[in-house]
Amino acid sequence: MTITINNQTYSLCDSKLDSESIEQLLTFWAKKQAALSIFESEELCVFCLQKPPISKTRFCHNDYDKGRLLFARQYLLDHLTMPPTIEELAKIAGINSFKLKNGFKELFGDTIYCYLNSFRLEKAVNMIALGEKNMTQIAFELGFSSLQHFSTAFKKAYGCSPKKIKSTPGFLSKL
């Protein structure tokens, strides 16, 4: 492998990279990054180092699947008080439950239940900040089965009870 260096062009020739060549290249880049921003040079050419982009989506292959998952998320958020089961949500969204569960996690970074719970708790913080409703009303409006379940989930997520947040001035701004 040869690395040609001049003032305007950096090129890498040879299609095979062994460990010594990779080490040389990394050393070269480490030295040059301090003096030259890689992205500033229009003349920078690195051949044979770029791998074809690897698709990060294993379960959301096309626009239809993505659309179904976006629909499922919106449906879930629209029905906070009585969320459907995964099987019901899959039927409503027109996608099988395996693809729904795995695609949802892939697209939104969390499982369906965790995503729903996080959304509920964020909404709870906003409702507490408004101060228009008591904790029981907030808990049931957001679909928690009981005040205790709401309080436990809230404490797990934020490290303190919702009552403490409501009574501590300035605490909401820290969240």
C-alpha positions as CSV (number, residue, x, y, z in Angstrom):
1,M,0.0,0.0,0.0
2,T,1.2,3.5,-0.8
3,I,0.1,6.7,0.8
4,T,0.8,9.7,-1.4
5,I,1.0,13.0,0.4
6,N,1.4,16.4,-1.1
7,N,0.0,19.8,-0.2
8,Q,-3.5,19.3,-1.8
9,T,-4.1,15.6,-2.2
10,Y,-4.1,12.7,0.1
11,S,-4.9,9.5,-1.6
12,L,-4.9,5.9,-0.5
13,C,-4.1,3.3,-3.2
14,D,-4.6,-0.5,-3.1
15,S,-7.8,-2.3,-2.3
16,K,-6.5,-4.4,0.6
17,L,-5.7,-2.9,4.0
18,D,-3.6,-4.9,6.4
19,S,-3.1,-4.0,10.1
20,E,0.2,-2.2,9.4
21,S,-1.4,-0.1,6.7
22,I,-4.4,0.8,8.9
23,E,-2.0,1.7,11.7
24,Q,0.0,3.9,9.3
25,L,-3.2,5.6,8.1
26,L,-4.4,6.2,11.7
27,T,-1.1,7.7,12.7
28,F,-1.1,9.9,9.6
29,W,-4.7,11.2,10.3
30,A,-3.9,11.8,14.0
31,K,-0.9,14.0,13.0
32,K,-2.8,15.8,10.3
33,Q,-6.0,16.5,12.2
34,A,-4.3,19.0,14.4
35,A,-3.2,21.0,11.4
36,L,-5.9,20.4,8.8
37,S,-9.6,19.8,9.2
38,I,-10.4,16.8,7.1
39,F,-13.7,18.3,6.0
40,E,-12.3,21.7,4.9
41,S,-10.2,20.3,2.1
42,E,-12.1,19.7,-1.1
43,E,-9.1,18.0,-2.5
44,L,-9.1,15.3,0.1
45,C,-9.5,11.9,-1.5
46,V,-9.5,8.7,0.4
47,F,-10.0,5.7,-1.8
48,C,-10.5,2.1,-0.7
49,L,-11.0,3.1,2.9
50,Q,-14.7,3.8,2.6
51,K,-16.8,0.8,3.1
52,P,-20.2,0.7,1.4
53,P,-22.8,2.1,3.8
54,I,-24.3,-0.7,6.0
55,S,-28.0,-0.4,6.4
56,K,-28.8,0.1,10.1
57,T,-32.4,-1.0,9.6
58,R,-33.0,-4.7,9.9
59,F,-36.7,-4.6,10.5
60,C,-37.8,-1.3,8.8
61,H,-36.9,-2.1,5.2
62,N,-39.1,0.3,3.3
63,D,-41.3,3.4,3.5
64,Y,-44.4,1.2,4.0
65,D,-43.0,-0.4,7.1
66,K,-41.7,3.0,8.4
67,G,-45.2,4.5,7.8
68,R,-46.9,1.6,9.6
69,L,-44.5,2.1,12.6
70,L,-45.1,5.9,12.6
71,F,-48.8,5.2,12.5
72,A,-48.5,2.7,15.4
73,R,-46.6,5.2,17.5
74,Q,-49.2,7.9,16.9
75,Y,-52.1,5.6,17.6
76,L,-50.4,4.5,20.9
77,L,-49.9,8.2,21.9
78,D,-53.5,9.1,21.0
79,H,-54.8,6.3,23.2
80,L,-52.7,6.8,26.4
81,T,-55.6,6.1,28.8
82,M,-56.4,2.7,27.2
83,P,-53.4,1.6,25.1
84,P,-53.9,-1.5,22.9
85,T,-51.9,-4.7,23.4
86,I,-49.0,-5.3,21.1
87,E,-51.2,-7.8,19.1
88,E,-54.0,-5.3,18.8
89,L,-51.6,-2.5,17.8
90,A,-50.1,-4.7,15.2
91,K,-53.5,-5.5,13.7
92,I,-54.5,-1.8,13.7
93,A,-51.2,-0.8,12.1
94,G,-51.3,-3.5,9.5
95,I,-48.0,-5.1,10.4
96,N,-47.1,-8.3,12.2
97,S,-46.2,-8.2,15.9
98,F,-42.6,-9.3,15.4
99,K,-41.9,-6.5,13.0
100,L,-43.8,-4.0,15.1
101,K,-41.8,-4.8,18.3
102,N,-38.4,-5.0,16.6
103,G,-39.0,-2.2,14.1
104,F,-40.4,0.1,16.8
105,K,-37.3,-0.4,18.9
106,E,-35.1,0.2,15.9
107,L,-36.9,3.3,14.7
108,F,-37.6,5.0,18.1
109,G,-34.7,3.5,20.2
110,D,-36.9,1.9,22.8
111,T,-39.5,-0.8,23.3
112,I,-43.1,0.0,22.9
113,Y,-43.8,-0.1,26.6
114,C,-40.8,2.0,27.6
115,Y,-41.6,4.6,24.9
116,L,-45.2,4.8,26.1
117,N,-44.1,5.1,29.7
118,S,-41.5,7.7,29.0
119,F,-44.0,9.8,27.0
120,R,-46.6,9.5,29.9
121,L,-44.0,10.6,32.4
122,E,-42.9,13.6,30.3
123,K,-46.5,14.6,29.9
124,A,-47.0,14.2,33.7
125,V,-44.1,16.6,34.4
126,N,-45.8,19.2,32.1
127,M,-49.1,18.6,33.8
128,I,-47.6,19.0,37.2
129,A,-45.9,22.2,36.2
130,L,-49.2,23.6,35.0
131,G,-50.7,22.8,38.4
132,E,-54.2,22.5,37.2
133,K,-54.8,18.9,38.3
134,N,-54.1,16.8,41.3
135,M,-51.8,13.7,41.1
136,T,-54.7,11.3,41.0
137,Q,-56.3,13.1,38.0
138,I,-52.9,13.2,36.2
139,A,-52.3,9.5,36.9
140,F,-55.6,8.3,35.5
141,E,-55.6,10.7,32.6
142,L,-52.3,9.3,31.5
143,G,-53.5,5.8,31.7
144,F,-51.8,4.6,34.9
145,S,-53.8,1.9,36.7
146,S,-53.4,3.5,40.1
147,L,-51.8,6.5,41.8
148,Q,-49.3,4.1,43.4
149,H,-48.3,2.8,40.0
150,F,-47.9,6.3,38.7
151,S,-45.8,7.4,41.7
152,T,-43.6,4.3,41.5
153,A,-42.9,4.8,37.8
154,F,-42.3,8.6,38.3
155,K,-39.9,7.9,41.2
156,K,-38.0,5.4,39.1
157,A,-37.6,7.8,36.2
158,Y,-36.9,11.0,38.1
159,G,-35.5,9.9,41.4
160,C,-38.2,11.5,43.6
161,S,-42.0,11.4,44.0
162,P,-44.3,13.6,41.9
163,K,-45.6,15.2,45.1
164,K,-42.0,16.3,46.0
165,I,-41.5,17.8,42.6
166,K,-44.7,19.8,42.8
167,S,-43.8,21.1,46.3
168,T,-40.2,22.0,45.6
169,P,-39.8,25.4,43.9
170,G,-37.5,25.5,40.9
171,F,-37.2,21.7,40.8
172,L,-39.2,21.4,37.5
173,S,-36.7,23.6,35.7
174,K,-33.9,21.0,36.5
175,L,-35.8,18.2,34.7
